[in-house]
Amino acid sequence: MISLQPTKGHLLIAEPSIIGDVSFNRSVVLLADHGDQGSIGFIMNKPLDYFLADLIPEIETEFKIYNGGPVEQDNLYFIHKVPDLIPNSVEISSGIYWGGDFAIVSKLITENKITPNEIRFFLGYSGWDSKQLNQELEANSWVIVENNYKKNIFGKSYDTFWKEKMIELGGEYMLWSNAPENPAYN
């Protein structure tokens, strides 16, 4: 049974039952949009082995790149919490914004006027067709929770984020918090 309805700004926590799913195993997804046309989100806890400078050499910085999801992985996306500095951004919720003028983002980074705690970059995104996310929720692939971190979500440790959410959910989820990522390693 679904307790919360998918709403932009909520978090989707991957159920332990989707172990083996390459894209979403142990994922925490920030839902950036949800409506009749479908849903879009970004995986918050799957860093890649790339930095922004690896993709855009003229931006010499150590900003980490995250795997946003399996859709359009050749495109760079970003979310941030500084809409006063980045024009044309769209609010997701709770002071978190999506997109904006990338030329200005580039300039802000070059001038050290924006930090990794204010912006996060993703290759790709997580996407669902109009009814697909609801079907996955009914199949118990995800748990929806409020984003209690609000815009401070950027400061969450990616390597313990899913485990922390399992502990917060309690009950049977607590058992999964200490399970190895790959059960074969047990």
C-alpha positions in Angstrom: 0.0 0.0 0.0 1.3 3.4 -0.9 1.4 5.9 2.0 2.6 9.0 0.2 1.7 9.9 -3.4 4.6 10.7 -5.7 5.2 14.5 -5.6 8.1 16.5 -6.8 10.5 17.1 -4.0 9.9 13.7 -2.3 12.5 11.0 -2.2 12.1 7.5 -3.7 14.0 4.9 -1.7 14.8 1.7 -3.6 13.2 -1.3 -1.9 15.8 -4.0 -1.0 13.8 -6.3 -3.3 15.3 -4.7 -6.4 18.7 -6.0 -5.6 20.5 -6.8 -8.9 18.9 -3.8 -10.7 22.0 -2.1 -12.1 20.5 1.4 -12.2 18.5 1.5 -9.0 20.0 -0.9 -6.5 20.3 1.0 -3.2 19.3 4.3 -4.8 17.8 7.4 -3.2 16.1 9.4 -6.0 15.0 13.0 -5.6 11.8 13.4 -7.6 12.2 16.5 -9.6 8.8 16.4 -11.4 5.7 14.2 -11.4 2.6 14.7 -13.4 0.2 13.3 -16.0 3.1 13.1 -18.6 5.4 11.1 -16.3 8.1 11.6 -13.7 11.7 12.7 -13.6 14.2 12.3 -10.8 17.9 12.2 -10.0 19.8 9.5 -8.1 21.4 11.4 -5.2 23.8 8.7 -4.0 25.6 7.2 -7.1 28.7 9.2 -7.8 30.6 8.4 -11.0 34.4 8.4 -11.4 34.2 11.7 -13.2 34.6 15.4 -12.3 33.1 18.3 -14.1 36.6 19.1 -15.6 36.7 15.6 -17.2 33.6 16.5 -19.2 34.1 20.3 -19.7 37.9 20.9 -19.6 37.6 24.7 -19.6 36.0 24.4 -16.1 39.0 23.3 -14.0 37.2 22.1 -10.9 36.8 19.1 -8.7 32.9 19.1 -8.8 31.9 15.4 -8.7 29.5 14.0 -11.3 26.7 11.7 -10.3 24.8 9.0 -12.2 21.3 10.7 -12.4 19.7 7.6 -13.9 19.6 5.5 -17.0 17.9 8.0 -19.3 20.0 10.3 -21.6 23.3 9.5 -19.9 25.1 11.5 -22.5 23.5 14.7 -21.2 24.6 16.8 -18.2 22.0 18.0 -15.7 22.2 19.9 -12.5 20.2 20.8 -9.5 21.1 23.6 -7.0 20.1 25.8 -4.2 21.1 29.2 -5.4 18.4 30.5 -7.7 19.4 34.1 -7.0 22.7 33.3 -8.8 21.4 31.1 -11.6 18.6 32.6 -13.8 16.0 30.4 -15.5 16.0 27.7 -12.8 12.8 25.9 -11.9 12.0 25.2 -8.3 11.6 21.5 -7.4 10.6 22.2 -3.8 12.1 23.3 -0.4 14.7 25.6 -1.9 16.0 23.0 -4.5 16.1 24.1 -8.1 16.7 22.4 -11.4 18.6 23.7 -14.4 19.2 27.3 -15.4 21.6 29.2 -17.5 24.7 27.0 -17.8 26.9 29.8 -19.1 26.4 31.6 -15.8 27.0 28.4 -13.8 30.3 27.9 -15.7 31.2 31.5 -14.8 30.2 31.1 -11.2 32.4 28.0 -10.8 35.4 29.6 -12.5 35.1 32.6 -10.2 34.7 30.3 -7.1 31.3 31.8 -6.4 29.5 28.5 -6.1 30.5 25.4 -4.2 29.8 21.6 -4.5 27.4 22.0 -1.5 25.3 24.4 -3.6 25.1 22.5 -6.8 25.1 18.8 -8.0 25.8 17.6 -11.5 24.4 14.4 -13.1 24.9 12.4 -16.2 21.4 11.3 -17.2 18.2 11.2 -15.2 15.6 8.7 -13.9 12.4 8.8 -16.0 9.1 7.1 -15.9 6.2 7.2 -18.3 2.8 8.5 -17.2 1.7 5.5 -15.1 5.0 3.6 -14.8 6.1 5.0 -11.5 2.7 4.2 -9.9 3.0 0.6 -11.2 6.5 0.3 -9.7 5.2 1.7 -6.4 2.3 -0.9 -6.5 5.0 -3.6 -7.2 6.8 -2.4 -4.0 9.9 -1.3 -5.9 10.1 2.0 -4.1 9.2 3.7 -0.8 8.2 7.4 -1.0 9.4 9.6 1.9 9.4 13.3 2.5 12.7 15.1 1.8 13.3 16.2 5.4 16.7 17.4 4.5 15.2 20.1 2.2 18.0 22.0 0.4 20.6 20.5 2.8 20.3 17.2 0.9 23.5 18.1 -1.0 25.4 17.6 2.2 24.3 14.0 2.7 27.0 11.3 2.5 26.3 9.4 -0.7 27.9 6.2 0.6 25.6 5.9 3.7 22.4 7.6 2.4 20.4 4.5 1.5 21.5 2.7 4.6 20.4 5.6 6.8 17.0 5.6 5.0 16.6 1.9 5.7 17.3 2.5 9.4 14.8 5.4 9.5 12.1 3.3 7.9 12.6 0.8 10.7 11.0 -2.6 11.1 12.1 -5.2 8.4 14.1 -2.4 6.6 16.6 -2.3 9.5 17.7 -5.8 8.6 18.6 -4.7 5.1 20.7 -1.7 6.4 23.7 -4.0 7.2 23.2 -6.5 4.3 26.0 -6.6 1.8 25.3 -4.9 -1.5 25.8 -8.1 -3.3 24.3 -11.0 -1.3 26.9 -13.4 -2.9 29.5 -11.6 -0.7 27.8 -12.8 2.4 
